[in-house]
Amino acid sequence: MSLPKSPETDMLFQAVLSLKDEKECYAFFEDICTMKEIRDLSQRLQVALLLSKGIIFTEISAKTGASSATISRVNRSLNYGPGGYDIVIKRLLDNSGDIVDISGDNPG
């Protein structure tokens, strides 16, 4: 099942794409989501990162507090979904498997 396309969803995604930095993301997501929704989204991304590194379900649950249902859902999305997690994971991880600072705030 794929996300139905709609003008409202398009506007939401355009709004997210318009955010310039982490500070703006925090402000927007705090306005638009509950704290639980933000924690849930963050947890799913963490689960996806750990699954992509080959970490087993029980260890992921212990590290993240995610339920087996959440881990299974994320795993299903990784294996059979449209590839959104894969896009983000490739951009967040460098070749060593460490998270890359993509914020542009890190002088180097």
Phi, psi and omega in degrees: 000129179252158181296125180293135179283135178208158177301326181292318178292319176303317180296319178301312181294322176296322177298315179297316180295338180281346181292135189266334184203178183299322180299316178295323178298313178302313182298312182295311183292329176293326177287320191267338183239157169282163178299322179296318179298318179295316177299318180296316178297316179298318180296318179298319178295318178299317178299316180298317178300315181292319177299320181294338177269002178084015179288140183281157185308313184296321178291321178297316179299317180295320183285325189250341186080005181290144177286163177297329178295317179295315180298317179297319180296315179296318179299318178298318178296319178298321185274328188231000183279184183284358174100009180298316177300316181301318180300310183292317181298317179298326180281333181274333184256140173271184183297337180274353182092004178272150179289133182266140174281107181255010185286337185083358181273351185265106180293142181190000000 
